[in-house]
Amino acid sequence: MMERPVLHLVVCAAGPAEHIDELVDLLLADGWQVCMIVSPTAAPWFDREALQDKTGYLVRVEWRMPGDPEPHPPADVVVAAPLTFNTVTKWALGINDTLALGVLNESLGAGLPILAFPHVKEELAAHPAYGGHLAVLRGAGVVVAKGKVLDTTDGTDRWAMVVEALRLLRPA
């Protein structure tokens, strides 16, 4: 039997994060091992202990101490959903001031497949730097969904685009 591929799920503080348990359920049902890394702002939005029980892995917010073992297995693919304006901007500039950004930056440098699903207000998406930052990430190989794709009114259907995109990337 082939081992389930490992997905690192980076979660930022945008509306859909309140329903991240729905995505985790779908990913687990689709055959992924899910390891969650969340931004410090998103961390209080959900029951981390329940998600740890569900995934079997620590939901990480903080850096580990030097010499501590890595609590997650190496990723086969990385998903950033939802991805905020702040994280897009910092990631494109290589800023590494949270564990979530550290994982995204290292994954990009390692050449891992990365899918990004921004959830950004129209006013922020209209900022003159935003489009350029998305272009930087796309140019580096990140697959960035267009528009505000994770509509918080869609129930579990909000995550269908994420699951479908992952099915195209599933390791052989």
N, C-alpha and C positions, 0 to 999 in steps of 0.2 A: 504494500500500500504506500502511495506517495504521500509525503508529509504536506500538510496544508501550507500554502505560501504565507509569508509574513507581510502584513500591511502596517505601516506606521501611520496613524491617523493624528494629524496636527489640527487642533481645534482652537479657534480664536473667538473672541467675545463679540459675536454678531447674533442677531435674533435666532437663526436656526440652531445655534448651539444649545438652546434650551431643550431641543428635541434630539440631541445627538444619540440618545439611547435607541431611537428608531433606526438610525443608520447602523449602529453597532449590531443590532439584531439582524438586519439585512445582510451585513457583511459576514457575520458568523454563519448564517444560513447558506450563504453563497460559497462557503468553504475557505474563508480567510482566517488566519490567526491575527487578531487585532490588538495592537499595542498603541495605547493613547498617550499623546503628549499634548498638554493644554497650556494656553497662555495663562499667566497669573490672574488676569482680569476675568477669564472665562471659568476658572477653577471653581468658584463658589456657586456657579449657576446650576450645578447638577450634583447628584449623589455619587461621588467618586468611589466610595466603598462598594456600592451596588455595581458600578461599571467594572471595577476590579474583579468582583465575584463573577461577573458575566464573561469577561475576557480571559481571566486567569492571570492577568498581568497588572502590575502596579500602574496606576494612572499617574504619569509623571508631570510635575510642574517645576520642580527645582532641579538644579544641577546635582549630580552625585558627587560625593567627596572623592578626592584623589585616592586611588587604591581600592575603592569600592567596586565590586563587580557590576558590569552592565546588566540592568534588570530586564532588558528586552533583547530578544534575539535579533540578529541583523535583518534589515528590511529587504524584501524583494521589490516593493513599491511603496511610495509615500503619497498620501492624500492630504491636502490641506483644505479642510471644509468645516465651517465657513472660514473664509480668509478675509480679514479686514483691510481697510485702507492703510491703517498704520502698519500692519504686517507686510503688505505688498511693498510699501515704500521702504521700510527698513530692510527687507529681504533683498530688494533690487540694489540697495546701496551696500549690502554686505554687513549690515549691523547685526551684532550677535549678543544682544543684551538680555535675552531670555532663553530658556531651554528650547522653547518652540522655534525661535529663530535659529538657534544653534543647530537643531536637527534639520531644518530646511536648508541652511547654508552648507552643512556637511553633506547632506544628501545630494545637493546640486554639485558639489565638488567631486563626489564619488561617482557621478554619472548615473545615479539611480533614476528609474522612471518616476516622475512626479506629476501628479494631477492637482490642479489648483482650482478651487471654486469660490471666487470672490463674492462677497455679499456686502455691497458698498452703497451708501445713499447716493442718489443722483447728484446732489450738490458736491459730494466728495469726488465722485467719478468725473465730474466736470473740472476738477482742479487741473491746472496745466501740466503738472508733473506726473499725474496718475497714468495717463496713456503711455508715456515714455517708460515708466517703471514696468508696466505690463510688457512692453516691447522688449525690455532688457531680459525679463524672465523667459519670455517666449524664445528669444534669441539664444538663451542658454539651454533650451531644450525642455522647459517646463510646458506642459499642456495646460493652458489656461482657458477655462470656459468663458464664453463671451456673455456679457450682460450680468444681471442680478438673478442668477439661476435658482437659488434656493429660497423660493417664496415661502414664507412662514405660514401661509394659509392653505398649503397643499397637503397636509397630513403626511403619511408615509410616502406618498408619491413625490414629495419634494426631493427625495434621495434617489429616485430612479435614474437620473442622469449620471450620478456618481457610480452606481452599481453597473450600469451599462458600459461606461467608460472603462471601468476596471476589468470587465469581462474581455475587452479587446486587448488588455495588457497582460492578462494572466500568464504567468510563466508556464512554459511547456513541461 
